[in-house]
Amino acid sequence: QVRLVESGGGLVQPGGSLRLSCAASGFTFSFYEMKWVRQAPGKGLEWVSYINEGGSSTMYADSVKGRFTISRDNAKNKLYLQMNNLKPEDTAVYYCAQWGSNSRGPGTQVTVSS
């Protein structure tokens, strides 16, 4: 059974940084491409970033390119999202998921506000 648990969210001022983590279990993490998605208040789900199985290939939505960095530690079954220069429009619940799946964890809230 796939289990994903996100953490690391919080309240941060514009220009600040946060590092999100996703603990994965119930599947062979290193065999799967992964992604981060987010959902802002009153909006639909938005894809944020992608990483391949080994971590050598990444992709980003234009809205976060140059500010966010996705990474993974296959030995620890963990996925990360380093978020720098945060903007109010980054406020959302952030989720990790397998690339080809809509199944995700409970999410972690990120609020960017002064």
N, C-alpha and C positions, 0 to 999 in steps of 0.2 A: 504494500500500500504506500503510494507516494505521500510523503509528508514534507511540507516546506514551511519554515517558520522564519519570518522576517523580523529584524530588530535594528535598532540604531536611530530611529527617527526622533524628532523632537521639535522644539521651537528654536529658531535661529534668526538672527537679523540678516537683512539683505547684505550680500557680500560675504556671508559666513560659509562655513563648511560643515558637512556631515559625512559620516561613513556608514552606509547601510550594510548589514550582513544578512545572509540567508542560509540557514542550516537545513540541509537536505538529508532525507533518510527514506528507506523503503525501496530504493532503486540504486542501480550502479551509476552513481553520479558522474563518474569520468566518461561514461559512454554517451552522455547527453549534451547537446547544445542547450544553452540556457538563455533566458532573457529577463529583463526588468520591464515592467509596465507600471503605469500609474493612472489614477483616477482622481481628477480634481472635483471639487464640490459641484454638483449639478451637471457634470460632463461625462462623456463616455470614456472607455478605457483607451489609453494612449500608449503605444509602444515607445520605450525609451532607449533600450540598448540590447545588444546581442553579443554572445561570446560562443566560440566553438568549443568542442570537447576538450581540446588541449590548452585552450587559452591563447592560441597564436593568432586568431582572427577575431576582430571585434567590429561592431557597427553601432552607430548612434543616430538618433533622431536629430534633425537639424536644430531643433530647439535647445538641445543640450550639448551639441558638439563643441569640443574645446573646453568644456567646463566639467563634464562628468567622465569618469573612467571606470569601466567594468573590469573585474578580474575574478579569478577563481583559485581555490586551493583544493585540488582533487584529493590530496592526502587527508584533508580535514572535512571533505564533503561540504565545502562552503563556497558561496558566491558573494561577491562584494560589489558595492557601487560607491565610489568616492565622488562626492558632489562638492564642487568648489564654486565660488562666486554665485551663490544661490540668489535667486530672484523671487519676488512674490508670486510670480506665475508658476513657480515650481511647487507651490503648495498643493499637496495631493496625498492620497494614500498610495504607497509604493508596494508593489508585489513582485516576487520572483516566480518564475514558472519555467517548465521545460519549453523549448522553442516551439514545438509542434502541438502544444497542449494549452487549453484554457484553464486547466486546474491550477489553483494557486493557494497560497497560505492566507492567513488572516490579514496580512499587510502591516505596514508600519506608517504612522502618520508623520508627515513632514510639513511643518508650517513655517513659512518665511514671512516675517513681519517685524516691523520696528515698534 
